[in-house]
Amino acid sequence: SGASVKRVIVVVDQSSEARLALLWALSHIVHKLDVVTLLYVSQGMDFDEVRILNTLKDLCLERRPEIEVETLVVEGDKGPMIVGQAKKLEASVLVLGQRKFGFLFLRLTGDGLIDYCIQNAECLTLAVRRKSKKVGGYLINSKWQKNFWLLA
């Protein structure tokens, strides 16, 4: 068996950023035999998680019918839960959507989570956001690159 199977975990929620990160992962890093795990970290009050996961799973299978897609709901503190699941599932790549920060409170909550995952996950961790509708392309953050601009 030449190609090795990767597990790609995409952290999802109801945001457009999560959907965008998933679409980016499907077109840029997921290969034919890979397994994609859609990971939803519930705060205990989310009644929509199943619907959101099913919608995103359908999207995956529509775009990439040849890949295997799993869904997983865990409850708890987002950062440690995400890092813990990535380790437990032996993920090759962890993908998170990143918001464009306008407000201070978003910067405090959103950015901290991404930094935590990038610093603590053992696998390659990528935070993805769209540069802008006008310019196109994506900004990718990882342990090695800050705001790396990818045109594709």
Secondary structure as the mmCIF struct_conf table of DSSP 4:
data_model
#
loop_
_struct_conf.conf_type_id
_struct_conf.id
_struct_conf.beg_label_comp_id
_struct_conf.beg_label_asym_id
_struct_conf.beg_label_seq_id
_struct_conf.end_label_comp_id
_struct_conf.end_label_asym_id
_struct_conf.end_label_seq_id
BEND BEND1 ALA A 3 ALA A 3
HELX_LH_PP_P HELX_LH_PP_P1 SER A 4 LYS A 6
STRN STRN1 ARG A 7 VAL A 11
BEND BEND2 GLN A 14 SER A 15
HELX_RH_AL_P HELX_RH_AL_P1 SER A 16 HIS A 28
TURN_TY1_P TURN_TY1_P1 ILE A 29 ILE A 29
TURN_TY1_P TURN_TY1_P2 LYS A 32 LEU A 33
STRN STRN2 VAL A 35 SER A 42
BEND BEND3 GLY A 44 GLY A 44
BEND BEND4 PHE A 47 PHE A 47
HELX_RH_AL_P HELX_RH_AL_P2 GLU A 49 ARG A 63
TURN_TY1_P TURN_TY1_P3 PRO A 65 GLU A 66
BEND BEND5 ILE A 67 ILE A 67
STRN STRN3 GLU A 68 GLU A 75
BEND BEND6 GLY A 76 GLY A 76
HELX_RH_AL_P HELX_RH_AL_P3 LYS A 78 LYS A 88
TURN_TY1_P TURN_TY1_P4 LEU A 89 GLU A 90
BEND BEND7 SER A 92 SER A 92
STRN STRN4 VAL A 93 GLY A 97
HELX_LH_PP_P HELX_LH_PP_P2 ARG A 99 PHE A 101
BEND BEND8 PHE A 103 PHE A 103
HELX_RH_AL_P HELX_RH_AL_P4 LEU A 104 LEU A 106
HELX_RH_PI_P HELX_RH_PI_P1 ARG A 107 ASP A 111
HELX_RH_AL_P HELX_RH_AL_P5 GLY A 112 ASN A 120
BEND BEND9 GLU A 122 CYS A 123
STRN STRN5 LEU A 124 ARG A 130
TURN_TY1_P TURN_TY1_P5 LYS A 133 VAL A 135
STRN STRN6 TYR A 138 ASN A 141
BEND BEND10 LYS A 143 TRP A 144
BEND BEND11 LYS A 146 ASN A 147
STRN STRN7 PHE A 148 LEU A 150
#
